[in-house]
């Protein structure tokens, strides 16, 4: 049997665009001789549609779009991820996250998702009803099971088994399947592809049948979908492996394995690089921009963001702006300039000295008799943000914000200052990972100036300031943050791992106190299992410290 | 039987503070002769704890705090809302949202919530497991049922019945109860108290027993809890009615109705006023501030916020700042000044003329040859935001942001400009409701200058600008917004209600396009059934228009 996998990039709510892409992919796969064609989860409307699902018309339009597609599906079936909308008595809406089996110009059968993830970034219980039992279909004398994303993730995952009352894989194991299909929109984070492939191998063995897995690809807001659709046979052989962070439309013969590139060999940093470029590109273009604006401080964060942006939109479409103050060191302007030259991007210098002076004079009466402090530091950061936003408004460039996870975690950033921008590109990378990424970016050629990488990081908001005057050294800070935020350890557990108690207390307090800044932060691309953003929902005003 | 109701104001995560308040209330009620004392839902940790519940230590600390309380509960039982934490095999955590019946220095029984709300602002399925059947207890030869918040909300609510598989009230109706207790943390919105009281009356009739309902009171982030705890008897008589938007600690005899104030007679505006003052006060003090800063434009929004702030923190603790530009009209400074005088609050004038000039000169080269447009308008708004934030940093005042729901909906506000601030006080009030609130504030005395109320609204960011040059007249805008956002109507449904199609299209597009601004907005106090914020989760980059 030849299975066509349409690993395509859709946009949330773009019914027409998505439909066109679905039908294009279908036609391509037909020409490749596919006998059965599968698409990602909710491909009709894009994932995640979030509260658009609460609009009845959105669901009606999803169904309409599916029907328009179904009309064009002939004898080769297409299995398409869709909203299944059931309007019941009392005008109560019931929604399922379903796969529609389209064949002979009709929708032959729906398969409903059994397990609705409702943790991290997922809110599916907010929208959908769960089906108790997974469904199968008989087709060409074969029994085929169709599941959706999470349905397979309980297998050998004790944490998940506890979450749900049913286990679709165990239910399906009672049937002799010839093929299991899974439609997914499974957002990527570092290392996810490895656990995912192992999971699918195990299930294929358990069910003793091949599995065809089609995952979404592309960026939608914070989430980046990596694709990496695959076909695995019960001997755990990888029959097919689709591209990573790229669209792929390809048919595979179940009986003859194709050449498989082992993406698992990619380094984490290579993956992160590809993920961020994809997330960035999709955010920019899907939101209707084609040019971006970046404040270049001469530091590592903005340099990395500029290099990523170059990959995403091309060097001509980036404007780098250095905004030195009286405090800025000579090297910081030079480093920014060198970076712009290395990347070959347009570059402007727009000093903030005069506006700073004007503001300080304006405030002088009110501030008289008081020490210079963070207020004056933030004025500089905010004037830079203001100038970037003015350029953005005038030139219609999207401002990219350049804060890393370490500084956003402890609030070492200025709200309405360096936090200005439409997308936070590296907000899920701790500082040490930003360094690693910079080295990766420089792997063939020095794009990010050596001095930017080697000099001690500084916000340059007061004379001779260094990050490490205010923060613990980054290797320590990042470890504490990892243990606190991602590993979920307590204060005393972290201290017992050998960190200084005072440092731990300081970091934890800062993380908790700065929820209010993160509430107003730009959306950030998620690349870790736990990013700030929709997957982490902390109260702002709260008094728990632990 | 004498029932003590402890309608107390707790802070999220403040185990110690909450515990002290719980024990104080218990003692007060003991002295009043209470024989049974009830507290709100999750009173141990405050509501909503959100992702703090994902920290195992948080749940352990909740249990510890409950045990500390239980030790001090003697023969008069206390029923206390708590996290019930069950650590199972494989270190899997199971949490219930429970009520603990404490008596004789021990926890005698837990009652687990059956229905977990997972819509609007609620994410309870993210954290808790649901109990299938509600529980009862025999006490003093009486059968008492204990439910938690949502457990009672399915009754006669078809929409909810569809959401859940069980109906605790129907289950309980099979038992002859002598009393039903409900512990709630039920956030307020306009008119909620009416539906709530009707619901409880109906259930009391259905079960043919009295109901003692204890609701939380106070503001936690966006949510405002109104209290209004009550005791209702099966003849639908209101035996007791606790204060609205205030703490209340009082014991009531089931057999002798107390004097009942009919809060349902309050006008919506009176309720909104009380709610906002409470939400504001709690946000300020619970976050550790005691002074606030408000940019006074001479317009209605900032005037209303200043008047509310005066109620919340007292006139001495507000600094009003007018920041006129060259464009500002004379009357706007005069109106701001009059307001400050009427409210008797400290007031400063901090013109932005010079910083605007400095910034414009700085950008002149880059902007040369281009028309003045929104870029220049936003520079003014952002310089005002910058000055307020500088004052906030220097003086440790919390900046209150003053945008209303209409302008936030269509993005008629400047990100990092007038959107600067820690709390959006009136962001859930459409403009016409802001006017109504202004009139209410002036009910006894002119606090908000007449001219502020009577003049046509203007952002004053370009010469002779009026809001209505850019926006539909507010009565029309507000109606369209209500129909789109709260009533969930489609474009064509709204047009069919008599609105101009072009206007409707413009409004709907603006709402959808400005999700990115709202993503970065300050948290706003919720007073409507559907506020921007945690209860409305729209994708930012999406192409659905309907």
Interface residues (C-beta under 8 A of the other chain):
Chain A: X11 X12 X13 X14 X15 X17 X45 X46 X48 X49 X50 X51 X52 X54 X55 X56 X57 X58 X61 X88 X90 X92 X94 X118 X119 X123 X125 X126 X158 X159 X162 X220 X221 X282 X283 X286 X287 X348 X350 X351 X352 X354 X355 X357 X358 X359 X361 X362 X363 X366 X367 X370 X373 X374 X375 X376 X378 X379 X382 X383 X385 X386 X387 X389 X390 X391 X393 X394 X415 X416 X420 X422 X488 X490 X516 X519 X520 X521 X522 X523 X534 X536 X537 X538 X539 X540 X541 X542 X543 X544 X545 X546
Chain B: X11 X12 X13 X14 X15 X17 X45 X46 X48 X49 X50 X51 X52 X54 X55 X56 X57 X58 X61 X88 X90 X92 X94 X118 X119 X123 X125 X126 X158 X159 X162 X220 X221 X282 X283 X286 X287 X348 X350 X351 X352 X354 X355 X357 X358 X359 X361 X362 X363 X366 X367 X370 X373 X374 X375 X376 X378 X379 X382 X383 X385 X386 X387 X389 X390 X391 X393 X394 X415 X416 X420 X422 X488 X490 X516 X519 X520 X521 X522 X523 X534 X536 X537 X538 X539 X540 X541 X542 X543 X544 X545 X546
